[in-house]
């Protein structure tokens, strides 16, 4: 196996631990996988820097079901078409809306017994 050297100019001096981790990544992983990971990290950092990084699906679901009573969950399920329209206006995807509905069904059953 041929060995190649890469020289990179960076703005900060890395610590010894960071250098060891970087060397470990290059030793264990294929180069294409490293580039794919760096591309993902760059895109995420760019979105975060621009303020457009979306929150994860779990936090969206938790936000929607937090403090919802059994009666409220039942009402939302009865008026589900209207709820879907509101969620779509907020930009939620159909899988996210489906997961919210699943939690409402569980809430309506759990607390009404």
C-alpha positions in Angstrom: 0.0 0.0 0.0 1.4 3.4 -1.0 1.6 6.1 1.6 0.8 9.7 0.7 1.3 12.9 2.6 -1.3 15.7 2.8 -0.3 19.2 4.0 -3.1 21.5 5.2 -3.0 25.1 6.5 -5.3 25.7 9.4 -6.0 28.7 11.6 -5.6 27.0 14.9 -3.0 24.7 16.3 -4.5 21.3 16.9 -4.0 19.5 20.2 -2.2 16.2 20.4 -5.5 14.4 21.0 -7.0 16.0 17.9 -4.0 15.1 15.8 -4.2 11.4 17.0 -7.9 11.3 16.2 -7.3 12.7 12.7 -4.5 10.3 12.0 -6.7 7.4 13.3 -9.5 8.5 11.0 -7.2 8.5 8.0 -5.7 5.2 8.9 -9.0 3.4 9.4 -11.4 4.9 7.0 -11.5 5.1 3.2 -10.6 8.5 1.8 -14.0 8.9 0.0 -15.8 8.3 3.3 -13.7 11.0 5.0 -14.5 13.5 2.3 -18.2 12.6 2.5 -18.2 13.2 6.2 -16.3 16.5 5.8 -18.8 17.6 3.1 -21.7 16.9 5.5 -20.0 18.7 8.3 -19.3 21.7 6.1 -23.0 21.9 4.9 -24.2 21.6 8.5 -21.8 24.3 9.7 -22.9 26.6 6.8 -26.6 26.1 7.6 -25.9 26.7 11.3 -23.9 29.8 10.6 -26.7 31.1 8.3 -29.3 30.4 11.0 -31.3 28.0 8.8 -30.4 24.7 10.5 -33.7 23.0 11.3 -34.3 21.3 14.6 -34.7 17.5 14.6 -37.9 15.6 14.3 -37.9 14.4 17.9 -37.8 17.9 19.3 -40.6 19.0 16.9 -42.8 16.1 18.1 -42.0 16.8 21.8 -42.9 20.5 21.2 -46.3 19.5 19.8 -47.3 16.9 22.3 -45.9 18.7 25.4 -48.6 19.4 28.0 -51.4 18.1 25.8 -54.2 16.6 27.9 -56.2 13.5 26.9 -59.2 15.7 26.0 -57.0 18.0 23.8 -55.5 15.0 22.1 -59.0 13.6 21.4 -60.2 16.9 20.0 -57.1 17.2 17.7 -57.7 13.7 16.5 -61.4 14.5 15.7 -60.3 17.6 13.8 -57.3 15.9 12.2 -57.7 17.3 8.7 -57.5 20.9 10.1 -54.5 19.9 12.2 -52.7 18.5 9.1 -53.3 21.8 7.3 -51.8 23.7 10.2 -48.8 21.4 10.4 -48.2 21.7 6.7 -48.2 25.5 7.0 -45.6 25.2 9.6 -43.5 23.1 7.2 -43.7 19.8 8.9 -43.2 16.7 6.7 -45.9 14.0 6.4 -43.7 11.5 8.4 -43.4 14.0 11.2 -47.2 14.7 11.2 -47.8 11.0 11.2 -45.6 10.6 14.3 -47.4 13.4 16.1 -50.7 11.7 15.4 -49.4 8.4 16.8 -48.5 10.2 20.0 -51.9 11.9 20.2 -53.6 8.4 19.8 -51.4 7.1 22.7 -52.2 10.1 24.8 -56.0 9.9 24.2 -56.0 6.2 25.2 -53.6 6.4 28.1 -55.2 9.1 30.2 -58.9 8.5 29.4 -59.0 5.1 31.1 
